[in-house]
């Protein structure tokens, strides 16, 4: 294919060209354009001393009717190439004989309208080749590729022949046109064969033998008259085969496949019928050459490629709506142009290049097409799912829920949005998201985790899993996966915390029953007051350590009783006055009680060791805050003692978020304010 393209490009570049263009008027070749002294409308009588015939300057083999005409045309083209071999050639225009230059080495052929066939042919080849190379390509893909290859050769050889003004290298010219005549028959034959394979194989040996035998006969004999019979028959057979399959096979997947193929035929053949077919039938002439309408045939392999590999099968509605919006935009532009030209007294000419340019310009009117597409969506009652709204519905159902409820929340969301015929739990895949399965009835697997997923069945009649729907479902599955992972992490953290608390409770129980019992026994049995006091302090510390969780509470009255008893033991040899007020019936956290006890104990020890006082008083009130007042009648702080003891108390008060005030005029007075 590449060799053919390069050879044709080189041959067209080196082909001899005349500075004039000619058109056959049914009787003679008439000058259309060119430099003086020859004027448009003058007739060409001879070229290089030889009379011209209808075959002399003809580049399209479409007008040939017999095998003899085909080879006569090729022979005359070879002769013409020889006559144009010099620097100049003699033309007889009417009674005048003129020497005109022969041009070579020109890229002017790139401006020829016939070159439109080239991208179409390349598109056929690429679509067929890509379809055949996809993993899992089977018999359908193989015959489809052969059909696309034959069709691409028809278009590429057409482009090469039509782009030549006169002729190029004769061996290549003959090869191109014979190849064109052969593939012109083989392509519709292969199309007919493929139409019998989709969506299921309906071929019959006798039918294949008939169509291929007839095609080989026409190709080998170059029987041009049969072209006009065989080619339309094959196209008609293809249409009937597709219609029969559309009526016979009614499964969801097969219906979608045939819709795509039908859309390909409608878009491929429809423009030709509108532009040239109906005008020829009712007016007796075409509006333009078949170059532009023929380019639309590329929609046929595109639709078939989608059907073969079942790629985005359910996007047929969006595709047709977009195509209709584009067509309406183009029609609107044509009407506007017609109105403007009519108001100026001009006519709208349906020229190939003009319509093609309008088609290109129409693609730039994005706002117009967008508005038309919106209107069409309303007419067809087809509104795409909003990903944002779908995710919001899932959030209200799944956010903050236990892991066991996340999948149910996703299932409810999907049921509300799409109403599939059935939906059930299913193991997921390794990657979160939505996966469409088209084996049998269409189903979608929504994977949250390898062990968690949902399988959705077909949608209600008239609806399918389009790319918009799949994009929405994929986002829902991924978001639900995040909700599930968060819930599982929270539950795992809660479970680990519960296990740690359980282990802690076991260890604390062992400490309570072992060390705590021993300290209590020492305090009760010891005859030394200091030992009993130290054992009591240690037991209080142990109990506070065992019950430091905020969940562990103790009554304020019990804390005050233990504080009173501790002061009485510590100041047994002096006067100790204790007063409590405020709300004494409430509770306090054991951790808070321990911190408060350590603070008061530090103040008690300072008064015992350094004050020399014989009277110590403690006042504690539970109001909107804890107010503590500790006073002794000792000698006050010494410089050294104040640096150690008071600094320690200040540190503890600061850690508890409280305030400290002290006086040393007569003894020591400490006033503390601590939050409850």
Secondary structure, DSSP 4 states (H G I P E B T S, - for coil): -HHHHHHHHHHHHHS-EESSEEEE-SSSEEEEE--TTS-TTPEEEEETTEE--TTTS---GGG--SHHHHHHHHHHHHHHHHHT-SSEEEEEETTEEEEEEEE-S--GGGG-GGGHHHHHHHHHHHHHHHHHHSTT--HHHHHHHHHHHHHHHHHHHHHHHHT-SS---HHHHHHHHHHHHHHHHHHHHHHHHHHTTSSS----HHHHHHHHHHHHHHHHHT-HHHHHHHHHHHHHHHHHHHHHHHHH--SHHHHHHHHHHHHHHHHHHHHHIIIIIHHHHHTSS-SS-HHHHHHTTHHHHHHHHHHHHTTTGGGHHHHHHHHHHHHHHHHHHHHHHHHHHHHTT------HHHHHHHHHHHTT-HHHHHHHHHHHHHHTT--PPPHHHHHHHHHHHHTT--HHHHHHHHHHHHHHHH--S-EEEE---SS-EEEEE-SSS-EEEEEEETTEEEEE-PPSTT----HHHHHHHHHHHHHHHHHHHHHHHHHHHHHHHHHHHHHHHHHHHHHIIIIIHHHHHHHHH---HHHHHHHHHHHHHHHHHHT-STT-EEEHHHHHHHHHHHHHHHTTTSEEEEEEEE--SSEEEHHHHHHHHHHHHHHHHHIIIII--SEEEEEEEESSEEEEEEEE-S----HHHIIIIIHHHHHHHHHTT-EEEEE-SSSEEEEEEEE-
